[in-house]
Amino acid sequence: MNRRSVRTITTVAAALTLATSSAASAASAPKAVSGPSPFAACTAGAGPGAVNYPNAEVEPQLAINPTSSAILVGGWQQDRWNDGGAKGLVAASSANGGSSWQTTPLPFTVCTPGGANYTRASDPWFSIGPDGTAYAVSISFDETDFRNAVLAATSADGGRTWSTPKTLISEDDPASNQFFDDKESVTADPVQPGTAYAVWDRLVEPTSNHRASTRTAAFTGPAMFAKTTDGGRTWSAAQVIVDTGQHRQTIGNEVVVDRQSGTLYDFFDLITPPFGVTGENLAFVSSTDGGATWSAPHVVEQIRTVGVSDPNTGQLLRTGDIIPQVTIEPGTGRLYAVWQDSRWSGGSYDEVALSTSADGGATWTEPVRVNRPTGHAAFNPSVAVRDDGTVGVTYDDLRNLTTQTSTLPTDYWLTTSADHGATFGTEQHLAGPFDMLTAPYAEGFFLGDYQGLVASGNAFRPFFAATNSGNTANRTDIFTTAVTP
């Protein structure tokens, strides 16, 4: 949730300029999945100086059923606030491979009837198990006090309806303002029905509340873990799996599971002094006993991000600069990680880096630049891998910016690799240019700290936020398409 923790389909789709860059790839025109806000009448969550962006959908994430690729479940933040979180989270589900979608408000805030007793929510994440159980998690919190929690809900009908949330951890003591739980994710075990793993960071500060959290202010931020073996009806007590120590923290924890060995890998950004470009590190821990015990942290590579801003005006963009994204190849267990990195621009602007490991994380390839170099930033990467080993990466970039100062043209791309990420081929243009300056402003113009992407059969399915340029009544929507390299 924290930046530095440390309406019709026809009308909306017409706002995007769509292009195909290669005859070698095929993609349908992106379809808008989101629509009018179900929280329009909800007034909860307001605080001093808070600005809400009605109808603004950001930070989408998508899951696919590992045994039936026709079933997709994802979601997003709905009605973003400028100073943290949104009015609530909305789920979207498809039973026909993305041809049509149904949306459902998730029960993570009071804006959903019968929802949890918190006024804001953030960081949506979804996963689906081999038995079809869908899992959704949330950071839910209040604006006017220090209450916050990690909540989990499940769906037995492909994401159309959801259970009453279970609390994985809560910080509801009004006398304490030390603790804030952030950037959670959930991963269903792809082999064991009813088993899923949740991870997040727990920020511990001497006196300040979550809004003051920065990489320099965070006292510590260990990685936390909880597990269910009964389809989400009960969860294990939250436990520390990365004890970061003083003035260090994790963020962006995400578990992937090796289907052959059963090994769990939890990846994260390990933030250490000196804070800044050299203090961000792609790291992971692993477990060979279902999460009962974990290895010591292994650092893969520095995350040399400098953040993203408009080079013509200096205006900030809030992107996933400190949030790596990871995936695992289903048949081989090969690991892939992508992140934002400035090493190829001499520290001037971020681009997209990828590294891969074929030996369970023991060794990693030298980072390669995924995006086409354009002299401008590329950001918000997501990664997925098909069963045949083809790797797909999506990202935004600013290549169409020239001398504009009143708009910030932004494009969304997918590129693929047929050699395990050693090289990437022709890009596929998915959306844009759209005006990033129409996006909600939340410590920078904001589409999310991550975007969604899954591999589906021989295709990739991006699930992404884009602006409706100049439309301040409906700033953003969530779009999807299928791309076959």
C-alpha positions in Angstrom: 0.0 0.0 0.0 2.7 2.5 0.9 4.8 4.1 -1.8 8.1 3.8 0.1 7.5 1.4 2.9 10.4 1.8 4.1 -18.0 3.7 -18.9 -19.0 1.5 -21.6 -16.6 -0.9 -23.1 -16.9 0.7 -26.5 -16.3 4.3 -25.3 -13.5 3.3 -23.0 -11.7 1.1 -25.5 -11.9 3.9 -28.1 -9.7 6.1 -25.8 -6.8 3.8 -26.4 -4.7 3.9 -29.5 -4.0 0.2 -30.4 -1.3 -1.0 -32.8 0.4 -4.3 -33.8 4.1 -4.1 -34.3 4.7 -7.5 -35.8 2.9 -10.0 -38.0 4.6 -12.7 -35.9 2.2 -11.9 -33.0 -1.5 -11.9 -32.9 -3.6 -10.0 -30.3 -7.2 -8.9 -30.1 -8.0 -5.3 -29.2 -7.9 -4.8 -25.4 -11.3 -5.1 -23.7 -12.3 -3.0 -20.7 -13.1 -5.3 -17.8 -13.9 -2.6 -15.2 -17.0 -0.3 -15.2 -18.8 2.2 -13.0 -17.7 2.0 -9.4 -19.8 -0.1 -7.1 -18.6 2.1 -4.2 -19.9 5.4 -5.6 -22.3 5.9 -2.6 -19.8 5.0 0.1 -18.4 7.9 2.1 -16.1 6.0 4.4 -12.4 6.5 4.4 -12.2 10.3 4.1 -9.6 12.1 6.2 -7.9 15.5 6.5 -6.6 16.5 3.0 -7.7 13.2 1.5 -8.7 13.3 -2.2 -10.6 10.4 -3.8 -10.7 9.5 -7.5 -14.1 8.0 -8.2 -14.2 5.4 -10.9 -10.4 5.1 -10.9 -9.2 1.5 -11.1 -5.5 0.8 -10.5 -3.1 -2.0 -9.5 -4.6 -5.0 -11.2 -3.5 -8.6 -10.7 -4.7 -11.8 -12.4 -4.6 -15.6 -11.6 -5.4 -18.6 -13.8 -6.7 -22.0 -12.8 -3.7 -24.4 -13.1 -6.0 -27.2 -14.3 -8.5 -25.3 -16.4 -7.1 -22.3 -18.3 -10.6 -21.1 -19.2 -11.0 -19.9 -15.5 -9.5 -16.6 -14.7 -9.8 -14.5 -11.5 -8.3 -11.1 -10.9 -9.1 -7.7 -9.5 -8.0 -4.2 -8.6 -8.1 -1.2 -6.3 -11.4 0.7 -6.8 -11.7 4.4 -6.3 -8.1 5.2 -5.3 -7.3 7.7 -2.5 -4.3 10.1 -3.0 -2.9 9.3 0.5 -3.2 5.5 0.6 -5.4 2.7 -0.5 -8.8 2.7 -2.1 -12.5 2.5 -1.1 -12.3 -1.2 -1.7 -11.2 -4.0 -4.0 -13.2 -5.5 -6.8 -12.8 -9.0 -8.3 -13.3 -9.9 -11.9 -13.9 -13.5 -13.1 -14.1 -15.2 -16.4 -15.2 -18.8 -17.1 -14.5 -18.7 -20.8 -10.9 -17.7 -21.1 -11.5 -14.0 -20.9 -14.2 -13.6 -23.6 -16.6 -12.2 -20.9 -16.2 -11.1 -17.3 -18.2 -10.7 -14.2 -17.2 -8.2 -11.4 -17.9 -8.5 -7.7 -17.0 -6.2 -4.8 -14.7 -8.0 -2.4 -15.6 -8.0 1.3 -12.5 -6.2 2.5 -13.9 -2.8 3.6 -17.2 -1.3 4.9 -17.9 -0.1 1.4 -19.0 -3.7 0.5 -22.2 -4.6 2.4 -21.2 -7.1 5.1 -17.5 -6.4 4.5 -14.7 -6.1 7.0 -14.7 -3.2 9.5 -12.0 -1.1 7.7 -12.5 1.9 5.6 -9.7 1.4 3.0 -8.0 -1.5 1.2 -5.0 -2.0 -1.0 -2.6 -4.4 -2.7 -5.1 -6.9 -4.3 -3.6 -10.4 -5.0 -5.2 -13.6 -6.3 -4.4 -17.2 -6.9 -6.3 -20.4 -7.8 -5.6 -23.9 -6.6 -5.9 -27.2 -8.5 -9.3 -27.8 -6.9 -10.6 -24.5 -8.3 -10.5 -22.7 -5.0 -9.7 -19.0 -5.6 -7.9 -17.0 -2.9 -7.9 -13.2 -2.6 -6.0 -11.1 0.0 -6.0 -7.5 1.0 -4.3 -4.9 3.2 -7.3 -3.4 5.0 -6.9 -0.3 7.2 -8.4 2.9 8.6 -7.4 6.4 7.6 -8.1 8.1 10.9 -6.4 5.7 13.3 -3.7 3.0 13.1 -5.9 -0.1 12.7 -4.8 -2.4 9.9 -4.8 -6.1 8.9 -4.1 -8.7 6.3 -7.3 -10.4 5.3 -8.0 -13.4 3.1 -11.2 -14.5 1.3 -12.0 -17.5 -0.9 -14.3 -18.4 -3.7 -15.6 -21.9 -4.6 -17.4 -20.7 -7.8 -14.7 -19.2 -9.9 -14.7 -15.8 -8.3 -18.4 -15.0 -8.6 -19.0 -15.0 -4.8 -16.6 -14.8 -1.9 -16.4 -16.0 1.7 -16.3 -13.8 4.8 -12.7 -12.7 5.2 -10.3 -14.5 7.6 -7.8 -12.4 9.5 -4.2 -13.4 9.0 -2.8 -10.7 11.2 -4.4 -7.6 12.8 -2.9 -4.4 14.4 -6.1 -3.2 16.0 -4.8 -1.9 19.3 -5.5 1.9 19.2 -2.8 2.5 21.9 -0.1 1.3 19.4 1.0 2.9 16.2 4.1 0.9 15.7 2.9 -1.8 13.2 1.8 -1.7 9.6 1.4 -4.8 7.4 2.1 -4.1 3.8 2.4 -5.6 0.3 0.9 -9.0 0.9 0.4 -11.7 -1.7 -1.1 -15.2 -1.8 0.0 -18.3 -3.8 -2.1 -21.4 -4.1 -0.1 -24.6 -4.1 -0.4 -25.8 -7.7 -0.3 -29.5 -6.7 -1.9 -29.8 -3.2 -5.6 -29.0 -3.2 -6.7 -26.6 -0.4 -3.1 -25.4 0.4 -2.1 -21.8 -0.1 0.6 -19.5 1.3 0.4 -15.8 2.2 3.4 -13.5 2.7 3.9 -9.8 3.5 6.1 -7.4 5.3 5.4 -6.1 8.8 6.8 -2.6 9.3 7.8 -1.9 12.9 8.5 1.7 13.7 9.2 3.4 17.1 6.5 6.0 17.0 5.2 7.0 13.6 2.2 5.7 11.7 2.2 4.0 8.3 2.0 7.2 6.3 5.4 8.3 7.6 7.0 5.0 6.5 9.9 5.4 4.2 12.9 3.2 3.5 14.9 5.4 5.9 12.2 5.6 8.6 11.3 2.0 8.8 12.8 0.6 12.0 12.5 -3.0 10.7 10.3 -4.9 8.3 10.5 -8.7 8.6 8.8 -11.0 6.1 5.7 -12.8 7.5 4.1 -16.1 6.5 0.8 -17.8 7.0 -0.5 -21.0 5.5 -3.9 -22.8 4.9 -4.4 -26.5 4.3 -8.2 -26.5 4.3 -9.0 -24.2 1.5 -8.9 -21.0 3.5 -11.2 -22.0 6.3 -8.4 -21.6 8.8 -4.9 -20.2 8.5 -1.8 -20.8 10.6 -0.6 -18.2 13.0 1.5 -15.5 11.3 5.3 -16.2 11.7 8.5 -14.4 10.8 10.4 -16.1 8.0 12.9 -13.3 7.3 14.1 -11.5 10.4 15.6 -8.4 8.9 17.0 -6.8 12.0 17.3 -3.1 12.7 17.1 -0.5 9.9 16.4 -3.2 7.3 13.2 -4.4 5.7 11.6 -6.6 3.1 8.9 -5.5 0.6 7.1 -7.1 -2.3 7.1 -10.7 -0.9 5.8 -13.2 -3.4 5.9 -17.0 -3.2 6.3 -19.4 -6.2 6.2 -23.2 -5.9 8.3 -25.8 -7.8 5.7 -28.4 -8.8 8.3 -31.2 -9.1 10.2 -30.8 -5.7 7.5 -28.9 -3.7 10.1 -26.2 -2.8 8.7 -22.8 -1.9 10.6 -19.7 -2.9 9.7 -16.3 -1.3 11.1 -13.4 -3.3 11.3 -9.8 -2.1 13.2 -6.6 -2.2 15.6 -6.6 0.7 16.2 -3.0 1.7 19.5 -2.3 3.6 21.7 0.7 4.4 22.9 2.7 2.6 19.4 3.6 1.4 19.1 4.5 -2.2 20.3 2.9 -5.5 22.7 0.5 -3.8 20.3 -0.4 -0.9 17.7 -2.3 -2.9 18.3 -6.0 -3.5 16.4 -8.8 -5.2 16.5 -11.6 -2.6 14.8 -14.8 -1.7 14.4 -17.5 1.0 13.3 -21.1 0.3 11.6 -23.9 2.2 11.6 -27.6 1.4 9.1 -28.6 4.1 6.0 -26.6 3.2 7.0 -23.4 5.0 7.8 -25.0 8.4 11.5 -23.8 8.1 13.2 -21.4 5.7 16.7 -20.9 4.4 18.8 -17.8 5.1 18.2 -14.9 2.6 20.1 -15.2 -0.7 20.7 -11.9 -2.6 20.4 -12.3 -6.3 21.2 -8.9 -7.6 21.0 -5.2 -6.8 17.8 -3.4 -7.8 19.4 -0.2 -9.2 16.2 1.8 -9.5 16.2 5.6 -9.6 12.4 5.8 -9.9 10.4 7.4 -12.7 9.6 11.0 -13.5 8.5 13.1 -16.4 11.9 14.1 -17.9 10.4 17.4 -19.2 8.7 18.6 -16.0 10.1 16.5 -13.2 6.7 15.3 -12.1 6.8 12.0 -10.3 5.3 8.7 -11.5 4.6 6.1 -8.8 5.7 2.8 -10.3 6.8 -0.7 -9.1 10.4 0.5 -8.8 11.0 -1.3 -5.5 8.7 -4.3 -6.2 10.3 -7.2 -8.2 8.0 -9.6 -10.0 8.7 -13.4 -10.3 7.5 -16.5 -11.9 8.4 -20.2 -12.2 8.4 -22.4 -15.3 5.8 -25.2 -14.6 7.6 -28.1 -16.2 11.2 -27.4 -15.2 11.1 -25.2 -12.1 13.2 -22.5 -13.7 13.0 -19.2 -11.9 12.5 -15.8 -13.5 12.6 -12.4 -11.9 12.1 -8.9 -13.5 12.6 -5.5 -11.9 13.2 -1.8 -12.7 16.9 -1.0 -13.1 19.0 2.0 -14.3 22.3 0.2 -15.0 22.0 0.6 -18.8 21.3 4.3 -18.6 24.2 5.2 -16.3 21.7 5.8 -13.5 19.6 8.3 -15.5 16.3 6.4 -15.8 14.8 2.9 -15.1 14.5 0.1 -17.7 13.4 -3.5 -17.3 15.9 -6.1 -16.1 15.5 -9.9 -16.1 17.5 -12.7 -14.5 16.8 -16.4 -14.4 18.0 -19.5 -12.5 17.9 -23.1 -13.7 19.3 -24.6 -10.5 16.8 -23.7 -7.8 18.4 -20.3 -7.2 21.9 -21.4 -6.7 23.2 -19.4 -9.6 21.6 -16.7 -11.7 22.2 -15.3 -15.2 23.6 -11.8 -15.6 20.7 -9.3 -15.9 19.6 -8.6 -19.4 17.6 -5.5 -20.6 14.2 -6.7 -21.7 12.8 -3.5 -23.2 13.8 -1.9 -26.4 16.1 1.0 -25.6 14.4 4.3 -26.5 16.2 6.8 -24.4 13.2 7.0 -22.0 12.1 5.0 -18.9 10.4 1.6 -19.1 8.6 0.5 -15.9 6.0 -1.7 -14.2 7.3 -5.0 -15.6 5.3 -8.3 -15.2 6.6 -11.7 -16.2 4.9 -15.0 -17.1 6.2 -18.2 -18.7 4.3 -20.7 -20.9 4.5 -24.5 -20.5 6.9 -24.6 -23.5 9.3 -22.2 -21.8 8.4 -19.1 -23.8 8.8 -16.1 -21.5 6.6 -13.0 -21.7 7.2 -9.6 -20.1 4.9 -6.6 -20.2 5.8 -3.0 -19.3 5.0 0.6 -19.8 7.3 3.1 -21.4 7.6 6.8 -22.3 9.1 6.4 -25.8 6.6 8.7 -27.5 7.5 11.6 -25.3 9.1 14.5 -27.1 8.7 18.1 -25.8 5.2 17.8 -24.3 4.7 19.3 -20.9 0.9 19.2 -20.5 0.6 15.5 -21.3 2.8 12.4 -20.7 2.3 9.9 -23.6 2.7 6.4 -22.3 2.5 3.0 -24.1 2.1 -0.6 -22.9 4.0 -3.4 -24.5 4.6 -7.2 -24.4 7.8 -8.8 -25.6 8.7 -12.5 -25.6 11.8 -14.7 -25.4 12.2 -18.2 -26.8 15.6 -18.9 -25.2 14.8 -18.7 -21.5 15.2 -14.9 -21.3 18.6 -14.7 -22.9 17.2 -12.5 -25.7 13.9 -10.9 -26.4 12.3 -10.4 -29.8 9.8 -8.1 -31.4 7.5 -6.1 -29.2 3.8 -6.3 -29.3 2.1 -2.9 -28.8 -0.9 -3.4 -26.5 -2.1 0.2 -25.7 -1.3 3.8 -26.0 -0.2 6.4 -26.2 -2.4 7.4 -23.3 -1.8 10.3 -21.1 -0.3 9.3 -17.8 -1.1 12.7 -16.3 -4.8 11.6 -16.2 -4.0 8.9 -13.7 -4.8 9.3 -10.0 -2.0 11.1 -8.1 -0.8 9.1 -5.1 2.8 10.2 -4.4 3.1 10.3 -8.2 0.8 9.6 -11.1 -0.3 6.0 -10.3 -1.4 3.0 -12.3 -0.2 0.5 -9.7 2.9 -0.9 -8.2 2.3 -3.9 -10.4 0.1 -5.1 -13.3 -1.3 -8.5 -14.1 0.0 -11.1 -16.6 -0.6 -14.9 -16.9 0.3 -17.5 -19.5 -2.7 -19.3 -20.9 -2.1 -22.2 -23.3 -0.1 -20.8 -26.2 -1.0 -17.2 -25.3 -0.2 -14.5 -22.8 -3.0 -12.6 -21.1 -2.1 -9.1 -19.9 -4.4 -7.5 -17.3 -3.5 -3.9 -17.0 -4.5 -0.4 -16.1 -4.5 2.5 -18.6 -5.8 6.0 -18.5 -8.8 7.4 -20.3 -6.8 10.4 -21.5 -8.2 13.7 -20.2 -11.3 12.1 -18.7 -11.2 13.2 -15.0 -14.6 11.6 -14.3 -13.2 8.2 -15.3 -9.5 8.4 -15.1 -8.5 4.8 -15.5 -9.9 1.4 -16.4 -8.6 -2.2 -16.4 -8.1 -3.8 -19.7 -7.2 -7.3 -20.9 -6.4 -9.1 -24.2 -4.8 -12.3 -25.4 -1.5 -12.3 -27.2 -0.1 -15.2 -29.1 3.5 -14.9 -30.1 
